[in-house]
Amino acid sequence: MNPSSLGVGRCNRCETLPEKIEGSGRLYLWFPIGHTHKKVTSALDKAELAYQVLEDGKYLNINLDNNNRNCYAKILTTKLTSKELKETQVLWMPGLQEPKLGDFSRMISLDNFNSLSESEWLLDLLGNERITSYFQPIVYTDNTSRIFAHEALLRGLGEGGNLIAPGRIFAQAEKAGLLFQLDALARTSAIREASRQGIKELVFINFSPTSVYDPMTCLRMTVRAIDEAGIPHNNVVFEVAESEQPPDIHHLVKILKFYQEAGFLVALDDFGSGYSNLNLIHQLRPDFIKLDMQLIRNVHQDPYKALITEKLLEIAQHLEIRTIAEGIETLEELNWVQERGATFVQGYLIAKPASPSLTTTPYLNREPISLPA
């Protein structure tokens, strides 16, 4: 695939932040079922709060301002179930603007809308691109002083330059419906930092399948950033990040096919945990499998973990898929995966995530780590 064929347009969902929920404006609501619609209008009538029913009852229009916002918010959050809050779609239009066709790409759930009022710090973080990437080395199992690749890991930057933990950022982004924007910016940050630090080894970049709704549109910015940085496509590995939800396999195959046809490599992250199953291997045909750290933790002491991990390593070896044992923290864990043929290892025993990259430190002069015979 020729990346230039991707065009130069913007992805409205991935590259555009929602308006801050402040001042006066109009809130348009579309309800999943008539029962939800009736429940809201009855509650608004009882509270004597104004609203407009539009297009024969298909949706509501509420005029919000700083004086009435809390009254409407209380009804919309207390009268609806969590399922209804997630399924009700809303569009916020500041001031007296009428929605145009392009605005509908900004529709979010009512649940996300409510969280946006708590997300001003995150909108500011994303709007000013105050994020960076730390890098953790992935090394050869048989020679731990030799770096094979670096995994890019997101870090936020506060206004004073303090680091903001990725867990806090992703949790708030999920609540506020900002995962599309965060994931896209995190990928771009990883590319920018890898280029700035002059990393020559492979770079592993995480992505969430749920934050990519159309590869040709959503991933355009990522490919453009890679090409502008002059990084060869076969030096970039996109790894499917862990998710609490089972993946839409057809959607995931479509994303990874896009990456592979563009010359990138792909990896299955956290394999052996969550939704991971053996079907993903033959359906996705990854270049790498990263064994989950929960499998690796004390694997030398747990016969259940040991048997599962041994079989996963055997399968990968037969299929010529390279393996990465994540979360190596002890010499015993390292020795165990060394003896069973894991291709690469990664973890705090080797090195913690850092910036600048460890390629600029004496790390490369270290002796290989192994247990005495």
C-alpha positions as CSV (number, residue, x, y, z in Angstrom):
1,M,0.0,0.0,0.0
2,N,1.3,3.4,-0.9
3,P,0.9,5.7,2.1
4,S,0.5,8.7,-0.2
5,S,-2.8,7.2,-1.3
6,L,-4.1,7.8,2.2
7,G,-4.6,11.5,1.4
8,V,-4.1,14.5,3.7
9,G,-7.6,15.0,5.1
10,R,-8.3,15.0,8.8
11,C,-10.2,12.4,10.8
12,N,-13.0,14.4,12.5
13,R,-13.3,11.9,15.4
14,C,-9.6,11.2,16.0
15,E,-8.1,14.6,15.4
16,T,-10.8,16.9,16.7
17,L,-11.5,17.5,20.3
18,P,-15.1,18.2,21.6
19,E,-16.1,21.6,22.7
20,K,-15.7,22.3,26.4
21,I,-19.0,22.1,28.1
22,E,-19.3,25.6,29.4
23,G,-21.4,28.7,28.8
24,S,-24.7,28.5,27.1
25,G,-25.7,26.2,24.2
26,R,-28.0,23.5,22.9
27,L,-28.0,19.9,23.8
28,Y,-29.6,17.5,21.3
29,L,-30.6,14.1,22.6
30,W,-31.5,10.9,20.8
31,F,-32.9,8.1,22.9
32,P,-32.4,4.3,22.3
33,I,-36.1,3.5,22.8
34,G,-39.4,5.3,23.3
35,H,-39.6,4.3,27.0
36,T,-36.4,6.2,27.7
37,H,-37.7,9.2,25.8
38,K,-40.9,9.2,27.8
39,K,-39.1,8.8,31.1
40,V,-37.0,11.9,30.5
41,T,-39.8,14.1,29.2
42,S,-42.0,13.1,32.1
43,A,-39.3,14.0,34.6
44,L,-38.6,17.3,32.9
45,D,-42.3,18.1,32.9
46,K,-42.6,17.3,36.6
47,A,-39.6,19.6,37.3
48,E,-41.1,22.3,35.1
49,L,-37.9,22.4,32.9
50,A,-38.3,23.4,29.3
51,Y,-37.4,21.3,26.3
52,Q,-38.3,21.0,22.6
53,V,-39.4,17.8,20.9
54,L,-38.1,17.7,17.3
55,E,-38.9,15.7,14.2
56,D,-42.1,14.0,15.5
57,G,-40.5,13.0,18.8
58,K,-37.3,11.5,17.4
59,Y,-35.1,13.7,19.6
60,L,-35.1,16.5,22.2
61,N,-33.4,19.9,22.2
62,I,-32.5,21.5,25.6
63,N,-31.2,25.0,26.0
64,L,-28.5,24.9,28.7
65,D,-26.6,27.7,30.5
66,N,-24.6,28.0,33.7
67,N,-27.8,28.6,35.7
68,N,-29.8,25.6,34.7
69,R,-27.1,23.1,33.9
70,N,-27.1,21.3,37.2
71,C,-30.9,20.9,37.3
72,Y,-31.0,19.2,33.9
73,A,-27.9,17.1,34.7
74,K,-29.5,15.8,37.9
75,I,-32.6,14.5,36.1
76,L,-30.6,13.0,33.1
77,T,-28.2,11.2,35.4
78,T,-30.6,10.0,38.1
79,K,-33.6,9.0,36.0
80,L,-31.8,6.8,33.5
81,T,-30.0,3.5,34.0
82,S,-26.3,3.1,33.2
83,K,-27.3,1.3,30.1
84,E,-29.6,4.1,29.0
85,L,-26.9,6.7,29.7
86,K,-24.5,4.8,27.4
87,E,-27.0,4.3,24.6
88,T,-28.5,7.8,24.6
89,Q,-26.6,9.9,22.0
90,V,-26.1,13.6,22.4
91,L,-24.7,16.5,20.4
92,W,-23.5,19.7,22.2
93,M,-23.7,22.9,20.1
94,P,-22.3,26.0,21.9
95,G,-24.1,29.3,21.7
96,L,-27.0,29.5,19.2
97,Q,-25.3,27.4,16.5
98,E,-27.5,25.0,14.5
99,P,-25.9,21.6,13.8
100,K,-24.6,21.0,10.4
101,L,-23.9,17.6,8.7
102,G,-20.2,17.6,9.8
103,D,-21.2,18.2,13.4
104,F,-22.8,14.8,13.8
105,S,-19.4,13.0,13.8
106,R,-19.0,14.6,17.2
107,M,-22.0,12.8,18.7
108,I,-21.2,11.0,22.0
109,S,-23.1,9.1,24.6
110,L,-24.9,10.9,27.4
111,D,-22.6,9.1,29.8
112,N,-19.5,10.5,28.0
113,F,-21.1,14.0,27.9
114,N,-21.6,14.0,31.7
115,S,-17.9,13.0,32.2
116,L,-16.7,15.8,29.9
117,S,-17.6,18.3,32.6
118,E,-15.0,16.6,34.8
119,S,-12.4,16.4,32.0
120,E,-11.3,19.9,31.5
121,W,-7.7,19.0,32.6
122,L,-7.7,16.2,30.0
123,L,-9.0,18.3,27.2
124,D,-6.3,20.8,28.1
125,L,-3.7,18.1,28.1
126,L,-4.8,16.8,24.7
127,G,-5.4,20.2,23.2
128,N,-1.8,21.4,24.1
129,E,-0.3,17.9,23.2
130,R,1.3,17.7,26.7
131,I,2.2,14.1,26.4
132,T,5.4,12.3,25.7
133,S,6.7,8.7,25.4
134,Y,9.0,6.8,27.6
135,F,10.7,3.7,26.1
136,Q,11.3,0.3,27.7
137,P,13.9,-2.0,25.9
138,I,13.0,-5.4,24.6
139,V,16.2,-7.5,24.6
140,Y,17.4,-10.8,23.2
141,T,16.7,-13.7,25.6
142,D,20.1,-15.3,25.0
143,N,22.0,-12.0,25.3
144,T,20.2,-9.5,27.5
145,S,22.8,-6.8,26.8
146,R,21.6,-6.6,23.2
147,I,18.6,-4.5,22.5
148,F,16.2,-5.7,19.8
149,A,13.4,-3.1,20.1
150,H,11.8,-0.4,22.4
151,E,8.2,-0.2,23.5
152,A,6.8,3.3,23.6
153,L,4.8,4.0,26.7
154,L,2.6,7.1,27.2
155,R,3.2,9.6,29.9
156,G,1.2,12.8,30.5
157,L,2.9,16.2,31.4
158,G,1.2,18.5,33.9
159,E,1.4,22.2,33.5
160,G,4.4,22.3,35.8
161,G,6.2,19.5,33.9
162,N,5.2,16.8,36.4
163,L,4.4,13.4,35.0
164,I,0.8,12.1,34.9
165,A,0.3,8.4,35.1
166,P,-1.1,6.8,32.0
167,G,-3.7,4.9,34.0
168,R,-5.3,8.1,35.1
169,I,-5.3,9.5,31.6
170,F,-6.8,6.5,29.9
171,A,-9.4,6.0,32.6
172,Q,-10.7,9.6,32.3
173,A,-10.5,9.4,28.4
174,E,-12.7,6.3,28.4
175,K,-15.3,7.9,30.7
176,A,-15.4,11.0,28.6
177,G,-15.3,9.3,25.2
178,L,-11.9,10.7,24.3
179,L,-10.1,7.4,23.6
180,F,-10.1,8.1,19.8
181,Q,-8.2,11.4,20.3
182,L,-5.9,10.1,23.0
183,D,-4.9,6.9,21.1
184,A,-4.2,8.8,17.9
185,L,-2.1,11.4,19.8
186,A,-0.2,8.7,21.8
187,R,0.8,7.0,18.5
188,T,2.0,10.3,17.1
189,S,3.9,11.1,20.3
190,A,5.7,7.7,20.2
191,I,6.8,8.3,16.6
192,R,7.9,11.8,17.3
193,E,9.9,10.8,20.4
194,A,11.5,7.8,18.7
195,S,12.6,10.0,15.8
196,R,13.9,12.7,18.2
197,Q,15.9,10.2,20.2
198,G,17.3,8.6,17.1
199,I,16.2,5.1,17.9
200,K,17.4,2.7,15.2
201,E,15.9,-0.5,16.6
202,L,12.3,-1.5,16.1
203,V,9.7,0.6,17.9
204,F,6.6,-1.1,19.4
205,I,3.5,1.2,19.5
206,N,0.3,0.2,21.4
207,F,-3.1,0.8,19.9
208,S,-6.6,0.0,21.0
209,P,-8.9,-1.6,18.4
210,T,-11.9,0.2,19.9
211,S,-10.3,3.6,19.1
212,V,-10.0,2.9,15.4
213,Y,-13.4,2.8,13.6
214,D,-12.0,3.0,10.1
215,P,-8.3,2.2,9.4
216,M,-8.1,4.3,6.2
217,T,-9.3,7.4,8.0
218,C,-8.2,7.0,11.6
219,L,-4.6,5.7,10.9
220,R,-3.8,8.3,8.2
221,M,-2.3,10.7,10.7
222,T,-0.1,7.9,12.2
223,V,1.3,6.8,8.8
224,R,1.9,10.4,7.8
225,A,3.9,11.0,11.0
226,I,6.0,7.9,10.4
227,D,6.8,8.9,6.8
228,E,7.6,12.5,7.9
229,A,10.0,11.2,10.5
230,G,11.7,9.0,7.9
231,I,11.2,5.8,9.9
232,P,11.1,2.7,7.7
233,H,7.7,0.9,8.0
234,N,9.3,-2.4,8.8
235,N,10.9,-0.8,11.9
236,V,7.5,-0.1,13.4
237,V,5.5,-2.8,15.3
238,F,1.8,-2.1,16.1
239,E,0.6,-4.1,19.1
240,V,-3.0,-4.7,20.0
241,A,-3.4,-3.4,23.5
242,E,-5.2,-5.2,26.2
243,S,-9.0,-4.7,26.4
244,E,-11.6,-5.8,28.9
245,Q,-14.1,-6.5,26.1
246,P,-13.9,-9.3,23.5
247,P,-12.6,-7.9,20.2
248,D,-14.6,-7.6,17.1
249,I,-12.5,-10.0,15.1
250,H,-13.5,-8.8,11.7
251,H,-12.8,-5.2,12.7
252,L,-9.4,-6.2,14.2
253,V,-8.4,-8.2,11.1
254,K,-9.3,-5.2,8.9
255,I,-7.0,-3.0,11.1
256,L,-4.1,-5.4,11.1
257,K,-4.4,-6.1,7.4
258,F,-4.1,-2.3,6.8
259,Y,-0.9,-2.2,8.9
260,Q,0.6,-5.3,7.2
261,E,-0.2,-4.2,3.7
262,A,1.5,-0.8,4.5
263,G,4.7,-2.8,5.5
264,F,4.3,-2.6,9.3
265,L,4.7,-5.5,11.7
266,V,2.0,-6.5,14.2
267,A,2.0,-8.0,17.7
268,L,-0.5,-9.5,20.0
269,D,0.0,-7.9,23.4
270,D,-0.8,-9.5,26.8
271,F,-1.4,-12.9,25.2
272,G,-2.7,-15.4,27.7
273,S,-4.9,-12.9,29.6
274,G,-8.3,-11.2,29.2
275,Y,-10.0,-12.1,25.9
276,S,-6.8,-13.7,24.4
277,N,-7.3,-17.1,22.9
278,L,-5.6,-19.4,20.4
279,N,-8.1,-18.5,17.6
280,L,-6.5,-15.0,17.5
281,I,-3.2,-16.5,16.3
282,H,-4.5,-18.1,13.1
283,Q,-7.0,-15.3,12.5
284,L,-4.6,-12.4,12.9
285,R,-1.3,-14.1,11.9
286,P,0.9,-11.8,14.1
287,D,4.6,-11.3,13.7
288,F,5.1,-11.3,17.5
289,I,3.3,-12.6,20.6
290,K,3.9,-10.9,23.9
291,L,3.2,-13.3,26.8
292,D,1.3,-11.5,29.6
293,M,3.2,-10.7,32.7
294,Q,0.7,-12.4,34.8
295,L,1.6,-15.7,33.2
296,I,5.3,-15.0,33.6
297,R,5.1,-13.9,37.3
298,N,6.6,-16.8,39.3
299,V,6.2,-19.1,36.4
300,H,9.0,-21.2,37.7
301,Q,7.0,-21.9,40.9
302,D,3.5,-22.5,39.4
303,P,2.9,-25.7,37.5
304,Y,-0.3,-24.4,35.9
305,K,1.3,-21.3,34.5
306,A,4.4,-23.3,33.5
307,L,2.4,-25.8,31.4
308,I,0.3,-23.1,29.7
309,T,3.3,-20.9,28.9
310,E,5.4,-23.8,27.7
311,K,2.6,-24.8,25.2
312,L,2.2,-21.2,24.0
313,L,6.0,-21.0,23.4
314,E,5.9,-24.4,21.5
315,I,3.0,-23.3,19.3
316,A,4.7,-20.0,18.5
317,Q,8.0,-21.7,17.7
318,H,6.3,-24.2,15.3
319,L,4.5,-21.3,13.6
320,E,7.7,-19.2,13.4
321,I,6.2,-16.4,15.5
322,R,8.7,-14.5,17.6
323,T,7.8,-14.4,21.3
324,I,8.4,-11.7,24.0
325,A,8.1,-12.6,27.7
326,E,6.8,-9.5,29.5
327,G,7.2,-8.5,33.1
328,I,10.5,-10.2,33.8
329,E,11.4,-9.2,37.4
330,T,13.5,-12.0,38.8
331,L,16.5,-14.0,37.6
332,E,14.5,-17.2,38.1
333,E,11.8,-16.0,35.7
334,L,14.4,-15.0,33.2
335,N,16.2,-18.3,33.4
336,W,13.0,-20.2,33.0
337,V,12.0,-18.5,29.7
338,Q,15.6,-18.7,28.5
339,E,15.5,-22.5,28.9
340,R,12.2,-22.7,27.0
341,G,13.1,-20.7,24.0
342,A,11.4,-17.3,24.3
343,T,12.9,-15.1,21.7
344,F,12.9,-11.8,23.6
345,V,12.3,-10.6,27.2
346,Q,11.2,-7.3,28.7
347,G,10.7,-6.2,32.3
348,Y,12.0,-4.3,35.3
349,L,14.9,-6.8,35.8
350,I,16.2,-5.6,32.4
351,A,15.3,-1.9,32.6
352,K,12.4,0.3,33.6
353,P,10.7,2.7,31.0
354,A,12.9,5.7,30.7
355,S,13.5,8.9,28.7
356,P,15.8,9.5,27.0
357,S,16.1,6.1,25.4
358,L,18.5,3.6,26.9
359,T,20.4,3.5,23.6
360,T,22.2,6.6,24.9
361,T,23.2,5.1,28.3
362,P,25.9,2.6,29.3
363,Y,23.2,-0.1,29.2
364,L,24.6,-1.6,26.0
365,N,27.8,-2.4,27.8
366,R,26.2,-4.5,30.4
367,E,27.0,-8.2,30.7
368,P,24.2,-10.6,29.7
369,I,22.0,-11.6,32.6
370,S,21.7,-15.3,33.4
371,L,21.8,-17.6,36.4
372,P,24.9,-19.6,37.2
373,A,24.9,-23.1,35.6
